[in-house]
């Protein structure tokens, strides 16, 4: 199993939806910052948002175990070993890039 590199590409905010449905003072995700990098295999990286992990873990697991084909019907991501995904927060979604690496996973850590 290999490590997967997770890069936070964007922290977004759906202003119109937040005004209608969000609590007063809601803003972009306070847990994830653009440019942050994490490495994962089968387990959530330390400091990574629990809800974001629930949304992306299946892609991390697939990449960590060698998935190298173009995803789905070749109509999503053009680069093998890469997935662009987001968390499931509809008001302030965080966009992430997952990349397969050659870094061996250490199951003891």
Rosetta constraint file for C-alpha pairs under 8 A:
AtomPair CA 1 CA 41 HARMONIC 7.28 0.50
AtomPair CA 1 CA 64 HARMONIC 5.46 0.50
AtomPair CA 1 CA 65 HARMONIC 5.30 0.50
AtomPair CA 1 CA 66 HARMONIC 7.48 0.50
AtomPair CA 1 CA 104 HARMONIC 6.30 0.50
AtomPair CA 1 CA 105 HARMONIC 5.65 0.50
AtomPair CA 2 CA 41 HARMONIC 6.54 0.50
AtomPair CA 2 CA 63 HARMONIC 7.91 0.50
AtomPair CA 2 CA 64 HARMONIC 4.77 0.50
AtomPair CA 2 CA 65 HARMONIC 6.70 0.50
AtomPair CA 2 CA 66 HARMONIC 7.67 0.50
AtomPair CA 2 CA 100 HARMONIC 7.45 0.50
AtomPair CA 2 CA 101 HARMONIC 6.41 0.50
AtomPair CA 2 CA 102 HARMONIC 6.08 0.50
AtomPair CA 2 CA 103 HARMONIC 5.42 0.50
AtomPair CA 2 CA 104 HARMONIC 4.54 0.50
AtomPair CA 2 CA 105 HARMONIC 4.90 0.50
AtomPair CA 3 CA 39 HARMONIC 5.98 0.50
AtomPair CA 3 CA 40 HARMONIC 5.34 0.50
AtomPair CA 3 CA 41 HARMONIC 4.99 0.50
AtomPair CA 3 CA 64 HARMONIC 5.72 0.50
AtomPair CA 3 CA 100 HARMONIC 6.92 0.50
AtomPair CA 3 CA 101 HARMONIC 5.94 0.50
AtomPair CA 3 CA 102 HARMONIC 7.18 0.50
AtomPair CA 3 CA 103 HARMONIC 5.41 0.50
AtomPair CA 3 CA 104 HARMONIC 6.07 0.50
AtomPair CA 3 CA 105 HARMONIC 5.36 0.50
AtomPair CA 4 CA 39 HARMONIC 5.43 0.50
AtomPair CA 4 CA 40 HARMONIC 5.23 0.50
AtomPair CA 4 CA 41 HARMONIC 6.03 0.50
AtomPair CA 4 CA 60 HARMONIC 6.28 0.50
AtomPair CA 4 CA 63 HARMONIC 6.65 0.50
AtomPair CA 4 CA 64 HARMONIC 5.85 0.50
AtomPair CA 4 CA 98 HARMONIC 6.51 0.50
AtomPair CA 4 CA 99 HARMONIC 5.56 0.50
AtomPair CA 4 CA 100 HARMONIC 4.88 0.50
AtomPair CA 4 CA 101 HARMONIC 5.71 0.50
AtomPair CA 5 CA 37 HARMONIC 6.89 0.50
AtomPair CA 5 CA 38 HARMONIC 5.93 0.50
AtomPair CA 5 CA 39 HARMONIC 4.70 0.50
AtomPair CA 5 CA 40 HARMONIC 6.74 0.50
AtomPair CA 5 CA 97 HARMONIC 7.88 0.50
AtomPair CA 5 CA 98 HARMONIC 5.65 0.50
AtomPair CA 5 CA 99 HARMONIC 5.08 0.50
AtomPair CA 5 CA 100 HARMONIC 6.51 0.50
AtomPair CA 5 CA 101 HARMONIC 6.76 0.50
AtomPair CA 6 CA 37 HARMONIC 5.53 0.50
AtomPair CA 6 CA 38 HARMONIC 4.99 0.50
AtomPair CA 6 CA 39 HARMONIC 5.93 0.50
AtomPair CA 6 CA 40 HARMONIC 7.53 0.50
AtomPair CA 6 CA 96 HARMONIC 6.54 0.50
AtomPair CA 6 CA 97 HARMONIC 5.70 0.50
AtomPair CA 6 CA 98 HARMONIC 4.71 0.50
AtomPair CA 6 CA 99 HARMONIC 6.63 0.50
AtomPair CA 7 CA 34 HARMONIC 7.96 0.50
AtomPair CA 7 CA 35 HARMONIC 6.27 0.50
AtomPair CA 7 CA 36 HARMONIC 5.81 0.50
AtomPair CA 7 CA 37 HARMONIC 4.54 0.50
AtomPair CA 7 CA 38 HARMONIC 6.53 0.50
AtomPair CA 7 CA 96 HARMONIC 5.57 0.50
AtomPair CA 7 CA 97 HARMONIC 5.16 0.50
AtomPair CA 7 CA 98 HARMONIC 6.62 0.50
AtomPair CA 8 CA 32 HARMONIC 7.22 0.50
AtomPair CA 8 CA 33 HARMONIC 6.60 0.50
AtomPair CA 8 CA 34 HARMONIC 5.00 0.50
AtomPair CA 8 CA 35 HARMONIC 5.28 0.50
AtomPair CA 8 CA 36 HARMONIC 5.39 0.50
AtomPair CA 8 CA 37 HARMONIC 6.51 0.50
AtomPair CA 8 CA 94 HARMONIC 7.24 0.50
AtomPair CA 8 CA 95 HARMONIC 6.24 0.50
AtomPair CA 8 CA 96 HARMONIC 4.62 0.50
AtomPair CA 8 CA 97 HARMONIC 6.55 0.50
AtomPair CA 9 CA 34 HARMONIC 5.46 0.50
AtomPair CA 9 CA 35 HARMONIC 6.14 0.50
AtomPair CA 9 CA 94 HARMONIC 7.69 0.50
AtomPair CA 9 CA 95 HARMONIC 5.53 0.50
AtomPair CA 9 CA 96 HARMONIC 5.22 0.50
AtomPair CA 9 CA 97 HARMONIC 6.53 0.50
AtomPair CA 10 CA 33 HARMONIC 7.87 0.50
AtomPair CA 10 CA 34 HARMONIC 5.42 0.50
AtomPair CA 10 CA 94 HARMONIC 5.78 0.50
AtomPair CA 10 CA 95 HARMONIC 5.04 0.50
AtomPair CA 10 CA 96 HARMONIC 7.06 0.50
AtomPair CA 11 CA 28 HARMONIC 6.35 0.50
AtomPair CA 11 CA 29 HARMONIC 6.67 0.50
AtomPair CA 11 CA 32 HARMONIC 7.36 0.50
AtomPair CA 11 CA 33 HARMONIC 6.87 0.50
AtomPair CA 11 CA 34 HARMONIC 6.27 0.50
AtomPair CA 11 CA 92 HARMONIC 7.05 0.50
AtomPair CA 11 CA 93 HARMONIC 6.39 0.50
AtomPair CA 11 CA 94 HARMONIC 4.54 0.50
AtomPair CA 11 CA 95 HARMONIC 6.37 0.50
AtomPair CA 12 CA 28 HARMONIC 6.21 0.50
AtomPair CA 12 CA 29 HARMONIC 7.91 0.50
AtomPair CA 12 CA 92 HARMONIC 5.29 0.50
AtomPair CA 12 CA 93 HARMONIC 5.51 0.50
AtomPair CA 12 CA 94 HARMONIC 5.99 0.50
AtomPair CA 12 CA 95 HARMONIC 7.70 0.50
AtomPair CA 13 CA 18 HARMONIC 7.81 0.50
AtomPair CA 13 CA 27 HARMONIC 6.85 0.50
AtomPair CA 13 CA 28 HARMONIC 5.51 0.50
AtomPair CA 13 CA 91 HARMONIC 5.95 0.50
AtomPair CA 13 CA 92 HARMONIC 4.28 0.50
AtomPair CA 13 CA 93 HARMONIC 6.71 0.50
AtomPair CA 14 CA 18 HARMONIC 5.99 0.50
AtomPair CA 14 CA 90 HARMONIC 7.64 0.50
AtomPair CA 14 CA 91 HARMONIC 5.14 0.50
AtomPair CA 14 CA 92 HARMONIC 6.02 0.50
AtomPair CA 15 CA 19 HARMONIC 6.05 0.50
AtomPair CA 15 CA 91 HARMONIC 7.61 0.50
AtomPair CA 16 CA 20 HARMONIC 6.48 0.50
AtomPair CA 17 CA 21 HARMONIC 5.86 0.50
AtomPair CA 17 CA 22 HARMONIC 7.18 0.50
AtomPair CA 17 CA 91 HARMONIC 6.25 0.50
AtomPair CA 18 CA 22 HARMONIC 4.33 0.50
AtomPair CA 18 CA 23 HARMONIC 7.49 0.50
AtomPair CA 18 CA 26 HARMONIC 7.16 0.50
AtomPair CA 18 CA 91 HARMONIC 5.71 0.50
AtomPair CA 22 CA 26 HARMONIC 6.34 0.50
AtomPair CA 22 CA 91 HARMONIC 7.43 0.50
AtomPair CA 27 CA 92 HARMONIC 7.34 0.50
AtomPair CA 28 CA 92 HARMONIC 5.47 0.50
AtomPair CA 29 CA 33 HARMONIC 7.97 0.50
AtomPair CA 29 CA 92 HARMONIC 6.05 0.50
AtomPair CA 29 CA 93 HARMONIC 7.56 0.50
AtomPair CA 29 CA 94 HARMONIC 7.36 0.50
AtomPair CA 31 CA 48 HARMONIC 7.73 0.50
AtomPair CA 31 CA 49 HARMONIC 6.54 0.50
AtomPair CA 32 CA 36 HARMONIC 7.38 0.50
AtomPair CA 32 CA 48 HARMONIC 7.60 0.50
AtomPair CA 32 CA 49 HARMONIC 7.37 0.50
AtomPair CA 32 CA 94 HARMONIC 7.47 0.50
AtomPair CA 38 CA 45 HARMONIC 6.58 0.50
AtomPair CA 38 CA 48 HARMONIC 7.89 0.50
AtomPair CA 39 CA 45 HARMONIC 6.54 0.50
AtomPair CA 40 CA 44 HARMONIC 6.35 0.50
AtomPair CA 40 CA 45 HARMONIC 5.64 0.50
AtomPair CA 40 CA 60 HARMONIC 7.17 0.50
AtomPair CA 41 CA 60 HARMONIC 6.46 0.50
AtomPair CA 41 CA 61 HARMONIC 6.22 0.50
AtomPair CA 41 CA 64 HARMONIC 5.51 0.50
AtomPair CA 41 CA 105 HARMONIC 6.69 0.50
AtomPair CA 42 CA 57 HARMONIC 7.77 0.50
AtomPair CA 42 CA 60 HARMONIC 7.45 0.50
AtomPair CA 42 CA 61 HARMONIC 5.84 0.50
AtomPair CA 42 CA 64 HARMONIC 7.61 0.50
AtomPair CA 44 CA 48 HARMONIC 6.65 0.50
AtomPair CA 44 CA 50 HARMONIC 7.72 0.50
AtomPair CA 44 CA 53 HARMONIC 6.34 0.50
AtomPair CA 44 CA 57 HARMONIC 7.84 0.50
AtomPair CA 48 CA 52 HARMONIC 7.56 0.50
AtomPair CA 48 CA 53 HARMONIC 7.10 0.50
AtomPair CA 49 CA 53 HARMONIC 6.20 0.50
AtomPair CA 50 CA 54 HARMONIC 6.39 0.50
AtomPair CA 51 CA 55 HARMONIC 6.53 0.50
AtomPair CA 51 CA 87 HARMONIC 6.91 0.50
AtomPair CA 51 CA 88 HARMONIC 7.14 0.50
AtomPair CA 52 CA 56 HARMONIC 6.44 0.50
AtomPair CA 52 CA 86 HARMONIC 7.35 0.50
AtomPair CA 52 CA 87 HARMONIC 4.44 0.50
AtomPair CA 52 CA 88 HARMONIC 6.63 0.50
AtomPair CA 53 CA 57 HARMONIC 5.48 0.50
AtomPair CA 53 CA 87 HARMONIC 7.60 0.50
AtomPair CA 55 CA 86 HARMONIC 7.20 0.50
AtomPair CA 55 CA 87 HARMONIC 5.43 0.50
AtomPair CA 55 CA 88 HARMONIC 6.15 0.50
AtomPair CA 56 CA 60 HARMONIC 6.48 0.50
AtomPair CA 56 CA 85 HARMONIC 6.82 0.50
AtomPair CA 56 CA 86 HARMONIC 7.33 0.50
AtomPair CA 56 CA 87 HARMONIC 7.11 0.50
AtomPair CA 57 CA 61 HARMONIC 5.97 0.50
AtomPair CA 58 CA 62 HARMONIC 6.18 0.50
AtomPair CA 59 CA 63 HARMONIC 6.17 0.50
AtomPair CA 59 CA 83 HARMONIC 7.30 0.50
AtomPair CA 59 CA 98 HARMONIC 7.86 0.50
AtomPair CA 60 CA 64 HARMONIC 5.93 0.50
AtomPair CA 60 CA 98 HARMONIC 7.04 0.50
AtomPair CA 61 CA 65 HARMONIC 6.22 0.50
AtomPair CA 62 CA 66 HARMONIC 6.51 0.50
AtomPair CA 62 CA 67 HARMONIC 5.36 0.50
AtomPair CA 63 CA 67 HARMONIC 4.87 0.50
AtomPair CA 63 CA 68 HARMONIC 7.18 0.50
AtomPair CA 63 CA 81 HARMONIC 6.48 0.50
AtomPair CA 63 CA 99 HARMONIC 7.41 0.50
AtomPair CA 63 CA 100 HARMONIC 5.44 0.50
AtomPair CA 64 CA 100 HARMONIC 6.54 0.50
AtomPair CA 66 CA 100 HARMONIC 7.75 0.50
AtomPair CA 67 CA 81 HARMONIC 6.75 0.50
AtomPair CA 68 CA 80 HARMONIC 5.40 0.50
AtomPair CA 68 CA 81 HARMONIC 5.07 0.50
AtomPair CA 69 CA 80 HARMONIC 5.62 0.50
AtomPair CA 69 CA 81 HARMONIC 7.17 0.50
AtomPair CA 70 CA 74 HARMONIC 5.45 0.50
AtomPair CA 70 CA 77 HARMONIC 6.78 0.50
AtomPair CA 70 CA 78 HARMONIC 6.64 0.50
AtomPair CA 70 CA 79 HARMONIC 6.75 0.50
AtomPair CA 70 CA 80 HARMONIC 5.07 0.50
AtomPair CA 70 CA 81 HARMONIC 7.52 0.50
AtomPair CA 71 CA 75 HARMONIC 7.66 0.50
AtomPair CA 71 CA 76 HARMONIC 6.60 0.50
AtomPair CA 71 CA 77 HARMONIC 6.60 0.50
AtomPair CA 71 CA 80 HARMONIC 7.69 0.50
AtomPair CA 71 CA 83 HARMONIC 8.00 0.50
AtomPair CA 72 CA 76 HARMONIC 7.18 0.50
AtomPair CA 74 CA 78 HARMONIC 7.08 0.50
AtomPair CA 77 CA 82 HARMONIC 7.15 0.50
AtomPair CA 77 CA 83 HARMONIC 6.54 0.50
AtomPair CA 77 CA 84 HARMONIC 7.46 0.50
AtomPair CA 81 CA 99 HARMONIC 5.75 0.50
AtomPair CA 81 CA 100 HARMONIC 5.13 0.50
AtomPair CA 82 CA 97 HARMONIC 7.01 0.50
AtomPair CA 82 CA 98 HARMONIC 5.51 0.50
AtomPair CA 82 CA 99 HARMONIC 4.66 0.50
AtomPair CA 82 CA 100 HARMONIC 6.56 0.50
AtomPair CA 83 CA 97 HARMONIC 5.87 0.50
AtomPair CA 83 CA 98 HARMONIC 5.08 0.50
AtomPair CA 83 CA 99 HARMONIC 6.75 0.50
AtomPair CA 84 CA 95 HARMONIC 7.10 0.50
AtomPair CA 84 CA 96 HARMONIC 5.71 0.50
AtomPair CA 84 CA 97 HARMONIC 4.65 0.50
AtomPair CA 84 CA 98 HARMONIC 6.28 0.50
AtomPair CA 85 CA 95 HARMONIC 5.80 0.50
AtomPair CA 85 CA 96 HARMONIC 5.28 0.50
AtomPair CA 85 CA 97 HARMONIC 6.46 0.50
AtomPair CA 85 CA 98 HARMONIC 7.60 0.50
AtomPair CA 86 CA 93 HARMONIC 6.26 0.50
AtomPair CA 86 CA 94 HARMONIC 5.36 0.50
AtomPair CA 86 CA 95 HARMONIC 4.36 0.50
AtomPair CA 86 CA 96 HARMONIC 5.77 0.50
AtomPair CA 87 CA 93 HARMONIC 5.62 0.50
AtomPair CA 87 CA 94 HARMONIC 5.56 0.50
AtomPair CA 87 CA 95 HARMONIC 6.89 0.50
AtomPair CA 88 CA 93 HARMONIC 6.45 0.50
AtomPair CA 89 CA 93 HARMONIC 4.91 0.50
AtomPair CA 89 CA 94 HARMONIC 7.74 0.50
